Amino acid sequence: MTYQGVMAGTRFGPMVVAGSPETSNLMRLLDWQVSPQLRMPHNQKQLSVCDRDAIRTWIREGAKDD
């Protein structure tokens, strides 16, 4: 997964809404708020709370490519 790919979104809309982890589809997928076949990472255990919080913070801070 690349930064450009994540920011491009999908046919279902944006994956990341910079500044808003609450409305970012990426967080819904990582927090397992979707059906099991869509959850990320696919066919693996859920990311730790620490890892998900780091991604949430990155989004909240503007989702910059740095």
FIKEZA-229235 format. One record per residue (C-alpha): residue in three letters; x, y, z. Coordinates in Angstrom, 1 decimal. Layout:
// FIKEZA-229235
resn, x, y, z
ALA, X, Y, Z $
...
***
This chain:
// FIKEZA-229235
resn, x, y, z
MET, 0.0, 0.0, 0.0 $
THR, 1.4, 3.4, -1.0 $
TYR, 0.6, 6.9, 0.3 $
GLN, -0.8, 7.8, -3.1 $
GLY, -3.0, 4.6, -3.2 $
VAL, -4.4, 5.3, 0.3 $
MET, -5.1, 9.0, -0.5 $
ALA, -6.7, 8.1, -3.9 $
GLY, -9.5, 6.3, -2.2 $
THR, -11.8, 3.7, -3.8 $
ARG, -15.1, 3.6, -5.7 $
PHE, -16.7, 3.8, -2.3 $
GLY, -15.1, 7.1, -1.4 $
PRO, -12.0, 8.4, 0.3 $
MET, -10.0, 6.0, 2.5 $
VAL, -8.6, 8.9, 4.6 $
VAL, -10.2, 12.2, 5.4 $
ALA, -7.3, 14.3, 6.6 $
GLY, -7.9, 15.6, 10.1 $
SER, -10.9, 13.3, 10.7 $
PRO, -10.1, 9.7, 11.7 $
GLU, -13.8, 9.4, 12.8 $
THR, -15.0, 9.7, 9.1 $
SER, -12.0, 7.9, 7.5 $
ASN, -12.9, 4.6, 6.0 $
LEU, -9.4, 3.3, 6.7 $
MET, -10.1, 3.5, 10.5 $
ARG, -13.5, 1.7, 10.0 $
LEU, -11.6, -1.1, 8.3 $
LEU, -8.8, -1.2, 10.9 $
ASP, -11.2, -0.9, 13.9 $
TRP, -13.2, -3.8, 12.4 $
GLN, -16.4, -1.8, 12.2 $
VAL, -17.2, -3.5, 8.9 $
SER, -18.1, -7.0, 7.8 $
PRO, -15.5, -9.7, 8.4 $
GLN, -14.5, -10.0, 4.7 $
LEU, -13.6, -6.3, 4.5 $
ARG, -11.7, -6.0, 7.8 $
MET, -8.0, -5.0, 7.6 $
PRO, -5.5, -6.5, 7.6 $
HIS, -7.1, -9.2, 5.6 $
ASN, -6.9, -12.7, 7.0 $
GLN, -4.8, -11.6, 9.9 $
LYS, -5.3, -10.6, 13.5 $
GLN, -6.4, -7.1, 14.3 $
LEU, -3.7, -4.4, 14.6 $
SER, -2.9, -3.5, 18.2 $
VAL, -4.6, -0.6, 19.8 $
CYS, -1.3, 1.2, 19.9 $
ASP, -0.8, 0.7, 16.1 $
ARG, -4.4, 1.8, 15.4 $
ASP, -4.0, 4.9, 17.6 $
ALA, -0.8, 5.8, 15.8 $
ILE, -2.7, 5.7, 12.5 $
ARG, -5.6, 7.6, 14.0 $
THR, -3.1, 10.3, 15.2 $
TRP, -1.5, 10.5, 11.8 $
ILE, -4.9, 11.1, 10.2 $
ARG, -5.9, 13.7, 12.9 $
GLU, -2.7, 15.6, 12.2 $
GLY, -3.4, 15.9, 8.5 $
ALA, -2.3, 12.6, 7.0 $
LYS, 0.8, 14.1, 5.6 $
ASP, 3.3, 12.2, 3.3 $
ASP, 6.3, 12.3, 5.7 $
***
